[in-house]
């Protein structure tokens, strides 16, 4: 009787293990498909950015902060004040760190201190682009201001909708995240190959 009970327990453990292996394979397949699809969507955004007609963004800035300014310069600190280091800086291996205040977040190249990206935080209704676009501006107004040569990027699951303009000559990207037809955040960055995650 004891041997029979041991055999039954062994059989149940074996069947449970087989079942768990099947479940793990299914979960792994789902994760791989999700990773593949997310990789395709980001690649397609870059491709669309490369193909969109150029828009002159040479004077573009957010609150007079332009890309290539040096974050560590005394003149920058005197004009714009102190920014706090973002808590995630030490968790990631990349060529830049992020700094923020209550209105904007900036990506700054670690070695040089050069500003690579400026983005308005979602509740910031004060900061604007060179042409006066700010949070709350309608997307129709953005298009009438910057023109019809824009790309679109959407993530409907997370309700993220973006239109953006690319200066192909100067490698600049000006992107407007919007919801319900109105801008909720603005980002000015280099369009290609400046923000890098190290492998």
VMD Tcl script that draws the C-alpha trace (Angstrom):
set ca {
  {0.00 0.00 0.00}
  {2.83 2.35 0.93}
  {4.60 1.68 -2.41}
  {1.36 2.31 -4.28}
  {0.94 5.65 -2.52}
  {4.53 6.64 -3.36}
  {3.92 5.76 -7.02}
  {0.74 7.85 -7.10}
  {2.54 10.84 -5.53}
  {5.43 10.49 -8.00}
  {2.96 10.30 -10.90}
  {1.13 13.45 -9.68}
  {4.42 15.33 -9.28}
  {5.53 14.28 -12.77}
  {2.22 15.33 -14.32}
  {2.32 18.65 -12.45}
  {5.84 19.27 -13.75}
  {4.75 18.51 -17.32}
  {1.80 20.88 -16.95}
  {4.06 23.65 -15.57}
  {6.48 23.21 -18.47}
  {3.59 23.64 -20.93}
  {2.37 26.76 -19.10}
  {5.90 28.21 -19.01}
  {6.28 27.62 -22.75}
  {2.98 29.39 -23.44}
  {3.97 32.33 -21.23}
  {7.40 32.47 -22.87}
  {5.83 32.49 -26.34}
  {3.48 35.30 -25.35}
  {6.39 37.32 -23.95}
  {8.48 36.77 -27.07}
  {5.61 37.88 -29.33}
  {5.07 40.99 -27.17}
  {8.79 41.82 -27.30}
  {8.87 41.31 -31.05}
  {5.84 43.56 -31.59}
  {7.20 46.29 -29.33}
  {10.52 46.11 -31.19}
  {8.69 46.45 -34.50}
  {6.72 49.49 -33.35}
  {9.82 51.40 -32.21}
  {11.68 50.46 -35.40}
  {8.73 51.65 -37.48}
  {8.77 55.01 -35.68}
  {12.44 55.51 -36.61}
  {11.70 54.50 -40.20}
  {8.77 56.93 -40.39}
  {10.95 59.67 -38.91}
  {13.59 59.03 -41.58}
  {11.01 59.23 -44.36}
  {9.05 62.32 -43.28}
  {9.83 65.52 -45.16}
  {12.14 67.88 -43.30}
  {10.92 70.80 -41.19}
  {13.28 73.62 -40.24}
  {13.73 73.35 -36.45}
  {17.03 75.27 -36.25}
  {15.67 77.90 -33.81}
  {13.61 75.46 -31.79}
  {13.82 75.36 -28.00}
  {11.72 74.79 -24.90}
  {11.81 77.76 -22.51}
  {14.91 79.00 -24.39}
  {16.73 75.75 -23.60}
  {18.31 74.46 -26.79}
  {19.98 71.17 -27.53}
  {23.78 71.22 -27.33}
  {23.73 73.74 -24.46}
  {26.00 72.63 -21.64}
  {24.12 71.74 -18.49}
  {27.15 72.09 -16.23}
  {28.11 75.62 -17.37}
  {27.77 78.31 -14.71}
  {25.85 80.51 -17.15}
  {23.24 77.76 -17.61}
  {22.79 77.31 -13.84}
  {22.61 81.08 -13.31}
  {19.87 81.40 -15.92}
  {17.79 78.27 -15.31}
  {18.54 77.33 -11.72}
  {19.34 73.95 -10.21}
  {17.97 70.65 -11.50}
  {17.87 67.48 -9.42}
  {19.39 64.23 -10.62}
  {16.69 61.73 -11.53}
  {16.66 58.71 -9.16}
  {16.89 56.24 -12.08}
  {20.30 57.49 -13.27}
  {22.25 54.86 -11.34}
  {19.97 52.00 -12.37}
  {20.63 52.13 -16.11}
  {23.68 51.80 -18.32}
  {23.46 54.52 -20.95}
  {25.41 57.49 -22.29}
  {23.23 60.08 -20.54}
  {21.73 61.04 -17.20}
  {18.44 62.78 -16.55}
  {17.82 65.91 -14.50}
  {14.53 67.54 -13.65}
  {12.68 70.30 -11.88}
  {8.93 70.78 -11.44}
  {8.43 71.70 -15.12}
  {10.85 69.79 -17.35}
  {13.15 66.77 -17.54}
  {16.40 66.82 -19.52}
  {18.67 64.08 -20.83}
  {22.31 65.17 -20.52}
  {25.32 63.38 -22.00}
  {27.39 62.04 -19.09}
  {30.85 62.87 -20.41}
  {30.31 66.32 -21.93}
  {27.27 67.72 -20.09}
  {25.62 68.46 -23.45}
  {21.81 68.58 -23.41}
  {20.44 65.86 -25.70}
  {16.72 66.10 -24.93}
  {14.28 68.47 -23.21}
  {10.77 67.31 -22.32}
  {7.95 69.10 -20.53}
  {6.31 67.25 -17.66}
  {2.62 66.53 -18.09}
  {1.23 69.14 -15.66}
  {3.45 71.91 -17.05}
  {1.27 74.49 -18.81}
  {3.91 77.26 -18.71}
  {6.74 76.01 -20.93}
  {6.47 76.46 -24.68}
  {8.25 75.88 -27.96}
  {9.90 78.67 -29.96}
  {6.60 79.19 -31.78}
  {4.49 79.34 -28.62}
  {3.01 75.82 -28.50}
  {2.43 74.57 -24.95}
  {0.35 71.99 -23.08}
  {-3.32 72.61 -23.76}
  {-2.74 73.79 -27.35}
  {-4.89 71.90 -29.86}
  {-3.21 69.54 -32.32}
  {-4.93 71.49 -35.11}
  {-3.04 74.58 -33.92}
  {0.24 72.60 -33.81}
  {-0.27 71.51 -37.43}
  {-1.22 75.00 -38.60}
  {1.93 76.33 -36.85}
  {4.49 73.69 -37.88}
  {2.94 72.36 -41.09}
  {1.72 69.14 -42.63}
  {5.08 67.30 -42.75}
  {4.71 65.36 -39.51}
  {4.91 61.71 -38.49}
  {2.49 59.88 -36.20}
  {3.20 57.35 -33.46}
  {0.50 55.67 -31.39}
  {0.31 53.19 -28.54}
  {-3.43 52.75 -28.06}
  {-3.05 50.36 -25.13}
  {-1.30 53.06 -23.09}
  {-3.23 55.97 -24.70}
  {-0.05 57.55 -26.05}
  {-0.52 59.56 -29.24}
  {2.34 61.55 -30.78}
  {2.86 63.74 -33.81}
  {6.35 64.96 -34.52}
  {8.49 67.01 -36.86}
  {12.01 66.14 -37.99}
  {14.75 68.45 -39.19}
  {16.67 65.98 -41.34}
  {19.55 68.42 -41.90}
  {20.14 69.22 -38.24}
  {19.09 65.83 -36.81}
  {16.34 67.34 -34.61}
  {12.99 65.91 -33.53}
  {10.14 67.98 -32.06}
  {7.39 65.69 -30.74}
  {3.99 66.54 -29.28}
  {2.22 63.96 -27.11}
  {-1.51 64.59 -27.17}
  {-4.75 63.33 -25.70}
  {-8.29 64.27 -26.74}
  {-6.91 66.59 -29.42}
  {-4.72 68.64 -27.07}
  {-1.00 68.68 -26.31}
  {-0.06 67.21 -22.92}
  {3.74 67.11 -23.32}
  {6.45 68.38 -25.68}
  {9.85 66.86 -26.37}
  {12.79 68.34 -28.28}
  {15.64 65.91 -28.95}
  {18.14 64.73 -31.48}
  {16.27 62.59 -33.97}
  {18.78 59.78 -34.40}
  {21.66 58.10 -32.55}
  {22.38 60.49 -29.67}
  {20.57 58.82 -26.75}
  {22.18 55.40 -26.40}
  {21.72 52.46 -24.09}
  {25.04 50.69 -23.64}
  {25.20 46.94 -24.16}
}
mol new
graphics top color blue
foreach p $ca { graphics top sphere $p radius 0.5 }
foreach p [lrange $ca 0 end-1] q [lrange $ca 1 end] { graphics top cylinder $p $q radius 0.2 }
display resetview
